Amino acid sequence: MTREPPLRILLLVHRFPFPPDKGDKIRAWHVLKALLKEHEVDVVTHIDDRADLALVSELAAKVHSLSASYLSLPHRIASALLGFVRGRAASLAWFDHGDARRVVADLVRSRRPDVIVAVSAQPLEYVLHLPEARGIPIVADLVDVDSEKWAAYARGISWKRLGPLGQWFMRTESNRVRDEERLIAERAASVIVTTLREAELFTSKVSNVPVLAIPNGVDRTDCDGRTPDEALLTFIGTMDYSANEDAAMWAASEILPAIRRDCPSARLRIVGRNPTKRVQELGMQTGVEVTGAVESIRPHLNASTLSLIPLRVARGVQNKVLEALAAAVPVVTTRAVCDSLGATPNVHVLVGDSAAELAAHSVRLIRDPALAKSLGIAGRELASKDYRWEDFDTSILAAVGGAR
């Protein structure tokens, strides 16, 4: 059978996708890896972490061309504020860069890509109104329905209690992001999100266009060497992300004290880069450890009695959950996380939506190692069956091939 010639792909990514060491970078990296299996790829992206500047040449060697514009924090703040005043969504304007816009326009004119692929909504603003891009099919991997995240914040689903001005901002941001999502739905040949739950949200809240659900995968791990410490609970994530900060605050201030009333030796280890000042201060509480950035999360997962993931705002599939499941670590989490996974409560994970429920589940697992082991095995089987990077690659390539 004759193999189809490679397509010219223009890949737009809001954040530098290498190394794949945090949620949005992991998915973007795997999109790029899938595309490179069969196609020529030009990448336009942004760098918001100076450490990534040293990796530009390494990533450039893997692709047809790479443009990575550095966005300083003052630039991002100014861009978001100016964009919001001018009627744009601040979260979309946050990643705007004039040089990146010019590079995209030049590539569209000079390379005339067969397909434009975008990971997240932010960089799609570079092409949605670009006359030269008309007629070029767009595959939009929105990952999550971000407008619903801002709507959840506006409803007060976090530890942050917003005043009238904050609620107004969150509602306004939600509405503006939703307007952009509707524009993307009109223009794109294919819209992708991470889960069936997100797909249903998109069709009910944004647009009734067909939406593909392509979940992340998770790397297989050897869990034979797991030696859990006594009563050690871990929460792993990037700790300057508001939803993770909220979960860490809730876990330390309400859930852990309830656990320690029954299991005084219980400890909470908060693992992840960029802990905010609020998160760092949690480390002063009895039984709470805040590690900051770590070289590898594997030793922390192997030492965990359980993974406590009390996310109240949970969009899409959480990589931290998949990594715990793949390592056969029993997971205690909220219904929002469970539903996004397609997991069965009490079979793959234990589910609660109050501090009391989450604490009670944690105490059960601490006191019953056999239950903890069986839950971990069932979770690992779910991850192995439903979250395979091989399936992810096949789905992404099919979406791109079908967009032409």
N, C-alpha and C positions, 0 to 999 in steps of 0.2 A: 504494500500500500504506500502510495506517495505521501510523504510528510508535507504538511502545509508550511509555506515559508514563514519565517518569523515576522511578527507584527512590530511596528514602531510604536512603542508605548511611552507616553508621557505620564510619569507617576508624580503626583503632588502629595506631599506629606507635611503636616503642620509642624512636627517636631522630628529632629534628626533621629533616624530609626536604628542607630547603631551606637553602642552595643545594645542588644535586646534585653535590658535589665529592669524594665518597669512596664506597666500595663500597656499604655498606648504604643510604646516603642516595640514591644514584643509582637503585637499584631501587625504593625506596619512592616517590621522586618520580615515576617513570614509572607506577607503579601509580595514584597519585593523578591524574596527567594523563589516563590512560586512563579512569578512572571519571568525571572531569569532562566528558568528551565527551558522556556520555549521562545522567548522574545528578546528584542533589543529594548533596553529601558533607559530613558533619560529621566533623572530624578531632580526635582526642585523641592527644597526643604528649608527649614529654619533651624538655627542653633540657639538655644536659650541657656545652655550650660557651657561655660568656657572649657571644661574638661573635654567636651566633644570636639573642640577645634583640632586637637591632636590626632583625631581619628578620620579626618576628612579624606586624606590621601588613601587610607586603607579601604574606605568604602568606595572612593572614586575608581579604584582599580577593578572593582567588581561590576561596574555598570558602563553603559555607553557614554554617558556624561553625567556630571553631578554639579549642581549649584546649591550651596548651603550658605544662606545669609544669616549673619549673627544679629540677634535681637537682644540688646542690653535691657536690663530691667527698667531704666528710665524711659527707653524707647517704647517698651510694651505698655507701660502705664500711660504715657502721653498718647499713644495710638488708641488705646482703649477709651480714654476720657474724651478725646477729640471725636472718635467714631460715635460714641454714645450721644454726645451733644448734637451731632449731625444726623441722628436718627438710626444709627446702626446698632447692632448688638455688640456690647463691649467685649464679650468673650470671643467674638469673631474678629473684631478689630485688633485684639490683643496680639495676634500673630501677623498683622499686616506689615509688609515691607516693600518699599518702592522698587528696590533692586530686584527682588523676586518677581514682582509684577512684570518688570521689563524683560527679565530672562524668559518667563513663560511666554510672553508675546513673541519674542524673537524665535523661540523654539517652535511655536505653533506655525509661524510663517516659514521658517527655514526647513524644518523637519517634516512638517505636515503629518503629525502622528496619526496612526490608524485608529487608536483609542486613547482617550485620556482617563486615567484611573486616579481617584483621590481617596486618601484615607483621612476621614473626618471632613466636616463641612468647611472649616476655616479656609483652606487653600482653594476651594472651589470658587471663591469670590474672584480669583484671578482670571477665570475663564468664562463664567456665566454671562458676563456682559462684554466679552471680547469678540468683536465682529469676525475676526479671522478664525475663531473657533467654531463658528456656526457650521453645522453639518458633520462635525467630528463627534462620534458617539462618546458619551461619558458614563463610566462605571463609578458610582458614588458609594463608597463604603463609609457610611455614617457612623458605624460602630454601635452607637446608642441613639435614642431619641432625646437629644440634649434639652429640647424645649420642656420636656417633662421633668427633667432634673431641676431646672430653675423653678418650675411650677411647684415642685415638692418643697424646695427651700422657701418659697413664698407662703406655703401653707404651714410653715413652721416645723417641718419634719427634720429636726436636728436639735442639738443642745443650744444653738444660738437663738436667742429670743429677739426677733427683729422688731424694731419700732416701725411706725407708719412709713417713714422714708425708706427703710430697708425693704419692707414688704412691697412698696411701690416699685423700687428698683428691680426686685426679683420678678414681679409680674410683668414689668415692661420688658425685661431681658427675655423672659419666656416667650412673650408675644413676638418679639423681633426675631428670635431664633426660629420660632415656628414659621414665620413668614419666609425666612431663608430656606427652611426645609421644604416648604411648599414649592418654592421656585426651583429647587433642586429636583423635586419629584417631577415637575413639568418638563425639565430639560434633559434629565438623565435617561439613558437607555436602560440602566439597571440600578436599583437602589438596594443596598445590602446593609443588614444589621447583624448583631451577634446572636440573637435568640428569637425563638418564636414569640415570646412575650413582647420583645421590642417590636417585632414585625406587626403584631396585633395592635400595639399602641400607636405605631405609625399610621396604620390604615384607619384607625378609629379617631385619632386626634389630629392628624396632619393631612393625609391624602389617601385616597383609596386605590392608588396605583399598586401593581404587584410588587412585593418586597421579598427579597431572599434572606433567609436566616442562615448565616454561616458562622458557627461557633468557633472559638479558638480551640487549639489543641493544647496538649500538655506533654512535656518530655517524660518519658518513662524513667522511673528511678528504681534502684534496688533498695527495698525497705527491710531486707533480712537483718540488717544490723541495727534496727531501731531499739534503743534502750531508754525508754521514757524515764525522766526524772519524776520523783514523787510530787504529784499535785502541781505540775508546771503547765500553765496555760500560756499560749502564745498568740499574739496578734501581729501579723506581718503586713507591711504595706508602706507606700511612700507617705510620710507623715506630714507633709505640707499640703496634701490634698484634703479639702474641707470635709468630705464624707469620711475619710479615714481618721482625721482629727476628732470629728464628732464621735466616732465609734470608740476611739481610744479613751476619750474623756468619759464616756458613758460606762465603758468597761471598768475603768479604774475607780470612778466615783460612786457607782451604784451596784454594779454586778459583782465585782470582786469582794467588797465588804459583806455582801449577802452570802457569798460562797464561804468566806472565812469564818462566818458564824458557826457553820457546820464542819468545816475543814480548815482549822487555824493555820495549817502549814501551806495552804494554797498560795501560789505566786503567779503574778502576771508579768510576762516579758513582752514588751512592745518593741518590735524589730523593724527598722526601716530608716531610710535616709531622710534628711531634712526635717527632723522633728521641730515643730514650732515651739515657741517659748512655753505655751500652755502644756504641750505634750512633755517637754523636758521637765517641767515642774512636777509632773506626775511621778517622776522617779524619786521624789522626796517622800512619797507615801510609803507606809509599811507594806511590804509584799509586792511592790511594783518596781520593775527594772526597765529603763529606756536605753536601748543599745546604740541608737543612731545607725549610720550605715555599717553594713557588715560585708565581708568578702564573699560569703556564701550563706544562704538561708538554710542549707541542708543540715548542718549540725543542730540548728535550732528546731527544725521540724523533727529530726530524729530524737531529740530530747523531750519533745512535747508529750504530755499526757493527753492533751487535746488542743485543738485550734479553736479559739473563741473569736468569732467574726460577727460582731453585733452591728452590722451596717443598717442604718435606718434609711439612708438614701443609697440605693443599689441599682445602677444602670448596667445592663448587659451581664456578661459572664465575668466573674471576678477571678483574675489569675491566681490571687492568693488562695482562693478556695480550691481551684483545680490542683495547685501545687500540694496543698495539704492532702487532698484526696489521693493524688497519685503516690504520695509517700505513706499511705495507709494510716494517716493521722485522723482520729475521729473528730468530726466538725460539729460545733454548736453554733447555730446562726439564726438569722431572722427569716421569716417567711418570704420576704422580698428576694433574698438571695436564693433560697431553696427553689422558689418558683422559676427563677431565671435559669437554674441548672437543669430543670426537668427531673429533680431528685424526688424521692419518696420520703416524707418525714418518718422517722423511727426505723427506717431501713438503711438509707444512705447517710442521713444527717439527723441531728436532733434540732427541733425548731421551737423558737419562742419569740414573742414580740414584746415582752416586758422584762424588766431586770430580774424580777422574781422567777419567771419561767426559765430564762437563760441560766440563772444561778442554780436552779434546781437540776436542770439537765447536766450542768457541769459537775455538780456534787455526785450525781448518779454515776458518771463515768469515772470520777476519781475513786469512788468506793467499789466499783465493779469492773476490774480489769478485763474480765471475760467479755462483758458487754462492749467495752472500749475496743477490744481487739476485733470483735465481729463487725462492729460498725465501721472500723477502719478498713477491713477487708472488703465489705460491700461498697464503700465509697471508692476504693481503688478499682474495683471491677467496673463501676459506672464510668470513671475517668478513662479507663482503658478501652471501653466499648464506644463511648459517645464523643470523646474529645481527642481525636487523632489528627496530628498535623498532616498526615498523608491525605485524609479526607478534605481538610481545609484547602490544600494545594489544588486538588482536583476540582473543587467547587469554584475557587477563584478563577482558575484557567477557563472553566466552562462559562462563567459569567462574562469574562473578557471576550472569549471567542464568539459567544452568542450576541454580543453587543454590536458587532460589525454589520 
